[in-house]
Amino acid sequence: MFRNKGFNAVNQYRSFLLFISLSMMLMVSGAVQAELSAMDWVQKMSRSMQELSYKGRFVFSHGNQLESMSILHVNDSMGKRERLVSLNGEAREILRDNKNFTCVWPSSRQVVVDQSNSNNFSPIWIPEDVTRLGKYYKFTIEGDDRVADHPAVMVSISPKDEYRYGMKLWIQKNNGLLLQSVLYDERGLAREQIMFTDLSLMHYDDQKSFSVIPNIDSGYALIRSHSGEGGNQLEADARWQLQMMPGGFFLETSFRKKMMDSANFTQQMILTDGMASVSVFIEPFSESSLMGESSMGAVNAYGTQVDKFSVLAIGEVPPVTVKQIVESISFSQ
């Protein structure tokens, strides 16, 4: 009897030591995982939002406006296709596939067809190179939450300098889809918010019936269209140069377009750091050209005159960013 009690006591002691040891290992492993997983979650979100097929409804709040929209996103053997439909205010439908971007206004019976450009039409932010962002943003897990009846992990993306805004994301724990996002300005104030009220993966039958061909007839007016590779875009004027951009920003694209009802051209440069983006417009100076600072919600703009041209930068970035970009642009004869 004594030997059995002693044997049981030894087993219990060994089990206790094993429990303590495993607990410590899990705590260390959990700490390491927490340190690395914030960026992993954003990478998972990026893949899911591009590769999965889903449908849902979300609310988009920006400035003093509140928009309700629906989204259908399909990725299958035919490629990626997407439809955004406004559910309040003026009816608007935006469609995109691998080649075309189409915007339809049923009430005014107008349609715009242009070349497809990822994320140039959607308020939903989907990063392409999350790793690169780590140099200029800090990624942190803030805990768990629930959005649209889905379990979510909260991830904050905080800027490391004064040239960009921060963001907080709510990511679906199981499939990685974005459920909610809030854009914060340099003072920590919420400037834009997207929140899904309904979101689900699409079934195969739903995907088969999905089409990005808009329901239009001959009564619609075609406002703008492109034809062929490059469309109506022309090579940029190389005399315009960027001397010093804020850290992390790079020139994504630069091109010229003929101005409407004029023989002049507008040159556009698009700069990005992978999360924030700024558009620069260069065109002949006029009395209506913006001079100095301007802002609307999260969007800031800065304009000046260079030689006989107006140079305007606009983007969802702090005022200091658009000002530095404009002041870094030079023109050589």
N, C-alpha and C positions, 0 to 999 in steps of 0.2 A: 504493500500500500504506500509506504514512504517513497519507494523508488518511483512508483507511478506518479505521485504528486510532484516529485522533483523533476521527473522527465517532462511533465506537463508545464511546469514552471519555466524550464529551460526553453521549451518550444514557444511559450508565450513571449518570453524575453526576446528570443530570436525574431519572432514575428513582429514585435514592437520595433526592434532595430531596423528590420527590413522596411517597415512602414515609414519610419523616419527617413531612412535613406532614399526611398522612392519619392517621398514628398519633397525632399530637398532637391532631387534631380529634376522633378517636375517644375519646381519653383524657378530653378536656374534656366531650364529649357523655356519656360513661359516667359521669363524676362528677356531672353535673347529673341524669342519669336515676336514679342511685343515691339522690340526695337526695330525689327526688320519688316514686320507685316503691314505697316501702314502703307508703304509704297507698293507692296505686293497686292493689297486690296485695290488700289487705284489701277494697277496694271490689269488685274482681273476684271475690273469694271470696264476698262477700255476694250478688252477682248470681247466681253459679253455683249456690250452695246453695238459692236460691229458684226460679230459672228453669229449671234443668236437671232431667231425670228420671234418678234413679240408685238403686242398691241396694247394700247392703254390710253388714258386721258390724264392730262396734267394741267396745273394752273401756273401761269407765268406772270410774276409780279415784277414790274420795272418802272421806276419813276412813280408817277401817279396812275399808272395804267395796270389793269388786271385783265389778263387774257386767259381764256380756257381753250385748250387745244387737244386734238386727238392725234395719235401717231400709229402708223402701221410700218413695221420694219421687217423686211424679209431678206434672208441670205440663203440662197440655194444654188442649184446648178446653173441657173440663169444669171447669177450674180446678186449684187445688193440692190434692193429697191426700197424706196421709202415714200410715204405720203403723210404730210402734215395738213390738218384741216382746222381752221379757226372755228370755234363754236359760239363766239359772241362777237358783237360789233359787225363790221363789214365782212361778208363772206369771202373767204380766201382759202385757196387750196394750193399747196406746194408739193411737187412731185420730183423725185430724183431717181435716176438709175446710173449705170456706169458711164453713160455718155451725156445725158441731157439733164438740165435743171429747168423745170417748168413751173410757172406761177400763174394761177387762174383766178380772176375776179368775176364771178358769175353775175353780180348785180350790174356792173358796168360793161360786162361782156368783153373783157380784155384779157390777153394772154401774153406772157413773156416766156420766150424759150432761149436758153443760153447754155453754155458748156457747164457740165457738172463740176462742182468744186466742193469737196468734202467739208461739211459744217459751215458753209457760207450762208446758210439760210435758217439754221435751226438754233434755238436758244439753248439747246442741250449741249454741254461741253463734253467732248470725247477726246482725251489726249492721245497723241500718236507716239510720243517718245517720253515716257514717264521717267526713265532713268536720268535723262538730261535735266529734268526739272529739279532733281535733287541738289544741284549746285546752287540754285537760287531760291528754293523753297524748302521749308521744313515740314515733313510729313509726321503726323501724330495721330494715334488712335485715342479717341475720347470716350469710348464706351459703346453700349448697346442701346437700341431704341426700336420703335415700331412705327412704320409708315405705310398707310393704305393696307393695314392688316398683314404686312410683311415684316419679319424680323430683319433688323438692319444693324450694321456696324457704322459708327460715326468716325469719319476721318477728317482732320483739319489740315489744310495746306496753307502754311503761313509764309509770307515773303521774308527774305533775309535782308532786304534793303528797302529804300523808299520808292522804287520805280515800278512797283506792281501791287496788285490787290491780293487779298487772301480769299480762300474759299473753304467751305465746309461741305462735306459730302455724306449722304446716307446711302449705303450700298447694301443691296439685298444679300443676306448671308449665304443663301443656297446657290443662286444662279449668277450673282455678281452684277445684276442690273442696277442702274442708278434709280433711286427712289426719290431723292430730294437733294437740292444743292442751294447754297446761299453764298452770294458774292459779297465780300466785305471791303469797304474802302479803307484808306489809310488811317482813318480815325476809328475803325472798328465798327462802323455803322453798316447795317445790311442794305445793299443797294439793289440787288436782284435776287429773286428766289424762284425756283422751280420745284413743284411738289406734285408727284403723281397721286391721283385719287383712285386710280385703278390701273393695274398692270399685270399682264399674264403672257406666258409663252404661247405662240401660235401653233395650232395643229397643222398637220400636213395638208388636210383638205382646204383649210383657210389660205394657206400659202399658194396652193394651185390656182385659186380663184382671184388672187391679187394681181392687179395690173397698174402700171404707172401711166397708162395712156389716158389723158384727161377726157372727160365727156364734153367736148366742144363741137360746135357746128360752124358753118360758113358765116354766121352772124357775128362771130367774135373778131375783134380787131387785134392783129399781131403787132405788139408794140416794139419788140426787138427780137432779133434772132441771130444765130451764128451759122456759118456755113464752112465746113471743112476744118481741118486741124488749125487751131489757133483762132478761128472765128474772125471777128473784127479787131482783134488785138494786133498791134504792131510792135516792132522791136523798140525798146526804150531808148530815149535820147541819152547817150553815154556822157554827155556834158554835165548832167546832173549827178552829183556824187554825195555820198554820206561819209562825213569825216570821222565822227565819233558818236556811236550809239550807246545808250545805257547798257550796262553789263548784261549779257545773256541774250539780248535781242540780235536777230540776224535778218538779213533781207531774204524773204521767202520768194518774192516775185516782183518784177518790175516790167511795165509795158505802157504803151500809148494807145489811146483811142480817139477817133475823130469826134469832135464835139457836135452836138445836134445843131442843125441850122447854122453852121459856121465852118470855115475852112481851117480853123485852128484845132489843136489837139490838147487833150488832157493826159498828163503822164501820171500814172499811179504806181506807188510802191507799197508793198505790204510787208510789214515787219512783225515778227513774233518771237516769243521766247518759249513757245510750246504750249503756253497756257493763255497769256495775254497777247493781244494783237493790236497793231496800230496801222491805219491806212493813211498814206500821204498823197495829197492831190496837188499837182502843179499845172497851172493854166494861166493864160494871159490875165494880168491884173485888171480889175474893174472896180467901180465905185461900190459894188455889192460884195466885194471880197472881204472875208472876215479878217480883222486885224486884232491881235491880242488874244486874250483867253475867253473861253465860253464853256459852259457845262450844262448837261441835262441828265439828271440822275447819276448813273455810274459812268456816263460817257463824258469825256473831256476833250476839248479841241483847243488848238492854238494856231494862229495864222500870222503871217508876216509877208512883206514884199521883198523879193530878191530880183534885182534888175527890173525888168518889165513884167515880172511874173508874180502870181500869188502862190504861196506855199502854205498848205494847210495840213495839219496832222490831227487825226481824230481816232479815239479808241477808248476802251474800257480800262483805263490806266489812270494813275494820279496825274494832276496837272503838270508836275515837274517833268514827267516822262515825255509828254507831247511837246513841251517847250524845248527840252534838250534835243529832241529829234529834229525839230524844225531848225533850230539854231546850228545844227551840225551839217545842214545841207548847203552845198555850194554849187555855183554854176561857172563853168569855164568857157570862154568864147572860143 
